[in-house]
Amino acid sequence: MIDLEQLARAQQAIVAAGDELYRAGQVPATGGNFSMRLDAAHMAVTASGRHKGRLTPADVMVTDFAVTPLGSPQKPSDEARLHGQLYQDRPEAGAVLHTHSRAATVLSRLIEGDTLWLEGFELQKAIEGVTRHDTALAVPIVDNDQDIAALAEVVRERLQGLDTRAYLIRGHGLYTWARDMSGCLRQVEALDFLFDCELMMRRTR
């Protein structure tokens, strides 16, 4: 049984996140999707095709981690599978944000390998688990795929055993997760700043 008060809080937090991230240029058009863990088997997640800057609580639905809707005629985004997978594999994850910023999208295409390494930036400490600026922070990069089931398997394999709070889909955008929505929003802001720094450094080389 879903706790309706908890669901209402999650819906409001997701609506507020959508407004903040849209105003910050992180989710243009209908890009991106957001979620929060409700319990050991369910999440609140944005319905497919919703403009994230104009969300209402009615645009946030409940599914299990296999993305089966619970009591809703709405359709979750196909990419909700990537959210559910993170909740299954990362019990510490309480919120997941997928954004489409310009910096994340461009940088993911410029990196030729399968990992973006961030090191030497003070703001790395805004990421959960990072306590030093001189820590090498790995952000895995996976190739985009319209076959979400196949993409989910690639992501799961890449993240297995890796201590990270984010990954990039090439030419697509960022996934990041944290204990709660506040932490997740902080990570989106910090990571986008770091991505922008990386782009600036590459232009000066």
Summary of the structure (lengths in Angstrom):
residues: 205
radius of gyration: 16.1
end to end distance: 56.1
largest distance: 56.1
contacts: 649
relative contact order: 0.15
helix: 42%
strand: 21%
